[in-house]
Every structure is written in structure tokens, then in C-alpha cells.
Amino acid sequence: MNLNVGIIGATGYTGYELVQILHRHPQAQLAWATSESSAGKSLGDLYPTPDDIPLLRQEDAPLHLADVIFLCLPHVASMDAVAQVRAAGVRAIDLSADFRLPSAAVYERWYGHTHTRPELLDEAVYGLCEVNRSQIKQAHLIGNPGCYPTTVNLGLWPLARAGVLRHRIIADSKSGVSGAGRALKLASHFVEVNENFSPYSIGYSHRHIAEMELVLGPWVPGLQVTFSPHLLPVNRGILSTLYVEVDPALSEKDVRSLYAGAYAGEPFIHLLPPGQVATLRHTVGSNRCAIGLTPLPYPGQWIITVSEDNLIKGASGQAVQNMNLMFGLDETAGLV
Ligand SMILES: NC(=O)c1ccc[n+]([C@@H]2O[C@H](COP(=O)([O-])OP(=O)(O)OC[C@H]3O[C@@H](n4cnc5c(N)ncnc54)[C@H](OP(=O)(O)O)[C@@H]3O)[C@@H](O)[C@H]2O)c1
């Protein structure tokens, strides 16, 4: 199989990352790419890339020439664009938050916007590959997970699904600046970020909590998430340090066995040996998620460190992993 791929919003960080991944994918090629502000130019005018890809306006994109379309737009902008792709009968992988959450009410509570395409939420599958693989294989619309929730959910999934994770979770997370996208914002100016380190959206306020509740909530009665994101002065990478309590009857060996069992054969989960912690260097530039498990000397208390590249496993790499699953390709194609 050789897939033709379209990208809507190719000039942003996730769009450009996708272009690069697709360039080395053995069974997929970029058919077209769009940009509103740079239509008529080519990607080489914007990035130091040898790929001279012309940029089309979204309304001129030949949707029907693609087998699958990635949408790399800000949330809200994606709603109508996804609806057009689906109306053209083409499968869609949306990197925004617009199709990640199960209902318009939950979306509106966290994002503060009316969901104008709620009829599509039923067909959308949350594209966390290690958790929802069988549904992803049948999906026509993927809500690709957010970057922070991918670390928190993959870091805790083995404990949650085994029913041994206690309800109180503290997630202390740090992200590189590319997590905020390429558009100019005061908070991501060099002088604001460099030699600084700042928490933001702390207290029960960051939108990504919704995806942690979506994945872990059904398995953890009374789940309480304390999520503190920080802006780290590096280009890319997320490190989440998770403070959790598990059933104190479990030994250290039991906990490690749960992770080994849940992630046996997973090509992109790197379980670290005892004594090691996850760092950005374990994952930046790859589609891997590294997980380190550290017990505390108090019954049931653990510190779990999780890292990923926010633009790859946290966005475009996971999106390609989803595409591979949807089309029956080798799940790792283009990603190793
Ligand atoms: N950055 C990350 O680490 C990350 C991780 C996971 C998920 N995401 C999500 O992925 C999506 C893209 O993120 P990004 O970091 O790539 O953002 P970005 O760098 O800001 O790029 C956004 C893209 O969308 C286009 N665009 C902006 N406003 C638009 C509008 N109103 N209508 C149509 N096109 C518009 C821009 O294109 P033109 O200006 O060229 O038209 C640009 O190509 C977002 O929803 C983000 O939340 C990002």
C-alpha cells in the first residue's frame, strides 16, 4: 500500500514535523499541503528544508486525492476543516483538541467554545495508540492526544487498568517552548523564556486535565488530578514527574511486573531499569516514551518519571503511528 497524504496547516511546528516524518516513510508520501498565510509560497520559503512543497489555500486543497489528511490547526479552526474532510469521505487525523473529548459539554467546559460539529464526536477515536489500538484500527476520525496527557496517561496506564492506582495524582510537568506552537506570543519570546523557568495554568485549570480524566478516570474512582505544567527553556521535550500511591499490598516487583506486562512488545515504550529516571535525552528526536519507576520508602508511594518529544510522540509521531494502525501498515513505519 502506498498512501497519499494531505496536511492542512503544514507551516506550524507539528505540520512541519509531519512533513519530515512522511519524507522518510516507506509507504506514504505527501500529496499536498496547505497554509492560509503563506499560500502561493513553498515550504522551503519558511523552513530550511530541501522539500520544495507548494503551499495551497485550504479551499483549494484537492481533498479527494488524499487517502488520509492530517489537520495541524489550532483548536476551533479544526472543527469545520475536519467536517469537510469527512464529508469528502477521507479519513482524518486531527492534532488539535477539537475531537479528543467525548462530548460537546466536556469540550465546552474546558475550552470555552461551543462545539459546532458535535455530530462527529461519536465517530472520533482518541488516538492513544498503546491504549486504544483496536478502535484506532477501525477509525475514520482520530482525535490525536495532547502532548502532556500522553506522558501522564502512558506513565500511569498500567497501574490504572490494574485497578491499583489510588485516586490522588500529582503531575509535575515541564515542556519545551515548541509546545506553544510557532505563532508569536509574548510568553514564548526568547528573553521571557531563556534563563527562566515558570509554572503556568496551575490549579485545576489546564485543559489537558480533561484528557487525563478521560483515560484514567474510568479506572480510578474519585480521581483527583493536580497538574502543574512548566515552561522549560529548551526547544522540545516534555518531562513529567508523577507522584502517586498504589495499593500498598503490592511489592516493588509486582509494580514493575504490571508495567512489563502492559507494555510487552510495545515498540515505542522504553521502560527503564531500576535506578534509572527518564530524561529528555531518552526521547527527544524519537517517537519513544521513556518511563522510570522509583519507589519511596513509604508504603505504596512511587515517583514515576516520563519523557517524550512533544512534537513526535506528543503530536506528529503519534499521528503517524495512528495512520499506520488505521491502514494496516507496520506500526513503526516512518518512525524508527
Ligand atoms: N506544538 C506541540 O507540541 C503540539 C503537541 C500536540 C498537539 N498540538 C496541537 O496541534 C495543533 C497545531 O499545533 P502547532 O504547534 O503546529 O501550531 P502552530 O505552530 O501555531 O501552527 C498552526 C498552523 O495552523 C495554521 N493556522 C493558524 N490559525 C489558523 C486558522 N484560524 N485557520 C486555518 N489555519 C490556521 C497556521 O498556518 P498559516 O498561518 O500558515 O495559515 C499553522 O500552519 C494545535 O491544535 C496544537 O494544540 C501541538
The ligand as an SDF file (V2000), in Angstrom:
LIG
                    3D

 48 52  0  0  0  0  0  0  0  0999 V2000
    3.2200   22.0570   19.4520 N   0  0  0  0  0  0  0  0  0  0  0  0
    3.0030   20.9290   20.1150 C   0  0  0  0  0  0  0  0  0  0  0  0
    3.8950   20.3970   20.8240 O   0  0  0  0  0  0  0  0  0  0  0  0
    1.6670   20.2360   19.9960 C   0  0  0  0  0  0  0  0  0  0  0  0
    1.5370   18.9690   20.5550 C   0  0  0  0  0  0  0  0  0  0  0  0
    0.3060   18.2960   20.4600 C   0  0  0  0  0  0  0  0  0  0  0  0
   -0.7650   18.9300   19.8390 C   0  0  0  0  0  0  0  0  0  0  0  0
   -0.6320   20.1670   19.3280 N   0  0  0  0  0  0  0  0  0  0  0  0
   -1.7890   20.7740   18.6800 C   0  0  0  0  0  0  0  0  0  0  0  0
   -1.5880   20.6880   17.2800 O   0  0  0  0  0  0  0  0  0  0  0  0
   -2.1830   21.8240   16.6240 C   0  0  0  0  0  0  0  0  0  0  0  0
   -1.0800   22.5350   15.8180 C   0  0  0  0  0  0  0  0  0  0  0  0
   -0.0660   22.9160   16.7290 O   0  0  0  0  0  0  0  0  0  0  0  0
    1.2770   23.6380   16.2550 P   0  0  0  0  0  0  0  0  0  0  0  0
    2.1660   23.6510   17.4350 O   0  0  0  0  0  0  0  0  0  0  0  0
    1.7470   23.0350   14.9910 O   0  0  0  0  0  0  0  0  0  0  0  0
    0.7300   25.1130   15.9760 O   0  0  0  0  0  0  0  0  0  0  0  0
    1.4000   26.3000   15.1440 P   0  0  0  0  0  0  0  0  0  0  0  0
    2.8750   26.0810   15.0840 O   0  0  0  0  0  0  0  0  0  0  0  0
    0.9020   27.5510   15.7400 O   0  0  0  0  0  0  0  0  0  0  0  0
    0.7880   26.0920   13.6870 O   0  0  0  0  0  0  0  0  0  0  0  0
   -0.5850   26.2370   13.4350 C   0  0  0  0  0  0  0  0  0  0  0  0
   -0.8880   26.0810   11.9560 C   0  0  0  0  0  0  0  0  0  0  0  0
   -2.2660   26.3580   11.7590 O   0  0  0  0  0  0  0  0  0  0  0  0
   -2.4150   27.3890   10.7750 C   0  0  0  0  0  0  0  0  0  0  0  0
   -3.4760   28.2940   11.2640 N   0  0  0  0  0  0  0  0  0  0  0  0
   -3.4020   29.1140   12.3120 C   0  0  0  0  0  0  0  0  0  0  0  0
   -4.6020   29.6930   12.5260 N   0  0  0  0  0  0  0  0  0  0  0  0
   -5.4350   29.2270   11.5860 C   0  0  0  0  0  0  0  0  0  0  0  0
   -6.7880   29.4500   11.2790 C   0  0  0  0  0  0  0  0  0  0  0  0
   -7.5440   30.2750   12.0210 N   0  0  0  0  0  0  0  0  0  0  0  0
   -7.3410   28.8090   10.2380 N   0  0  0  0  0  0  0  0  0  0  0  0
   -6.5810   27.9840    9.4860 C   0  0  0  0  0  0  0  0  0  0  0  0
   -5.2640   27.7460    9.7420 N   0  0  0  0  0  0  0  0  0  0  0  0
   -4.7120   28.3540   10.7890 C   0  0  0  0  0  0  0  0  0  0  0  0
   -1.0940   28.0580   10.6130 C   0  0  0  0  0  0  0  0  0  0  0  0
   -0.9760   28.2320    9.2430 O   0  0  0  0  0  0  0  0  0  0  0  0
   -0.7850   29.5250    8.4090 P   0  0  0  0  0  0  0  0  0  0  0  0
   -0.5990   30.6800    9.3200 O   0  0  0  0  0  0  0  0  0  0  0  0
    0.4000   29.1960    7.5730 O   0  0  0  0  0  0  0  0  0  0  0  0
   -2.0290   29.5800    7.6580 O   0  0  0  0  0  0  0  0  0  0  0  0
   -0.1110   26.9820   11.0480 C   0  0  0  0  0  0  0  0  0  0  0  0
    0.2740   26.1940    9.9300 O   0  0  0  0  0  0  0  0  0  0  0  0
   -2.7620   22.7010   17.7320 C   0  0  0  0  0  0  0  0  0  0  0  0
   -4.1270   22.4660   17.8680 O   0  0  0  0  0  0  0  0  0  0  0  0
   -1.9890   22.2390   18.9770 C   0  0  0  0  0  0  0  0  0  0  0  0
   -2.7240   22.4360   20.1720 O   0  0  0  0  0  0  0  0  0  0  0  0
    0.5790   20.8340   19.3740 C   0  0  0  0  0  0  0  0  0  0  0  0
  1  2  1  0
  2  3  2  0
  2  4  1  0
  4  5  1  0
  4 48  2  0
  5  6  2  0
  6  7  1  0
  7  8  2  0
  8  9  1  0
  8 48  1  0
  9 10  1  0
  9 46  1  0
 10 11  1  0
 11 12  1  0
 11 44  1  0
 12 13  1  0
 13 14  1  0
 14 15  2  0
 14 16  1  0
 14 17  1  0
 17 18  1  0
 18 19  2  0
 18 20  1  0
 18 21  1  0
 21 22  1  0
 22 23  1  0
 23 24  1  0
 23 42  1  0
 24 25  1  0
 25 26  1  0
 25 36  1  0
 26 27  1  0
 26 35  1  0
 27 28  2  0
 28 29  1  0
 29 30  1  0
 29 35  2  0
 30 31  1  0
 30 32  2  0
 32 33  1  0
 33 34  2  0
 34 35  1  0
 36 37  1  0
 36 42  1  0
 37 38  1  0
 38 39  2  0
 38 40  1  0
 38 41  1  0
 42 43  1  0
 44 45  1  0
 44 46  1  0
 46 47  1  0
M  CHG  2   8   1  16  -1
M  END
$$$$
